[in-house]
Amino acid sequence: ALAGHCVRAAAWIAAQSKVDAERFLRLGAEPARLELVGNIKFDMKLPAGIYQVGLDLRAGWGANRPVWVAASTHEGEESAVLEAHALLLRQFPDALLLFVPRHPERFKLVTTHCRSIGLRTSTRSENKTPEGSTQCFVLDSMGELLNFFAASDVAFVGGSLCDIGGHNMLEPAGLGVPVIVGPHTYNFEEIADRMIGDGAAIRVTNG
């Protein structure tokens, strides 16, 4: 009732998708005050030189290594990521996982977890860049994820294996990096559906 009252009191509502527009209408929004404007995340501008930054990063740890990034992961997803990486290493012994937990308070926990299962693990704060022998690199810093997306072959976008609703998958896609998501992407429902439909992403059902 409160949400409906607020919606009806709005002078203008900018909906980012048809699904959102329909939800506002069900809450009681007046159609004349509702406009479908699209999602501003599509307007992301890539920093100048971002592709070269990615190439430079890769050159430091081995340009031809298979590299994937697990971005914005949550508790409950991290074990699945490490199990997947262990399987990957059987086929590609030089594969590198770039691990980026969503919340800074999980940086040390994830680093400890990686080391506890025997992965050669380094971190951004301690080692700056991975070495050729590094199997897992924890990005325990802020504001650098886009650079590491640019240095990756594949990106898993977290918050989607657990019931969080997913995180922004347009950032790796904007760099031409194929995306993997889990079953829970309702925060980015339209984007996920379009990307999967266009072959830019695949959905997995579990770890």
Secondary structure, 3 states (H helix, E strand, C coil): CHHHHHHHHCCCEEECCHHHHHHHHHHCCCHHHEEECCCHHHHCCCCCCHHHHHHHHHHHHCCCCCEEEEEEECCCCHHHHHHHHHHHHHHCCCCEEEEEECCHHHHHHHHHHHHHCCCCEEEHHHHCCCCCCCCEEECCCCCCHHHHHCCCCEEEECCCCCCCCCCCCHHHHHCCCCEEECCCCHHHHHHHHHHHHCCCEEECCCC
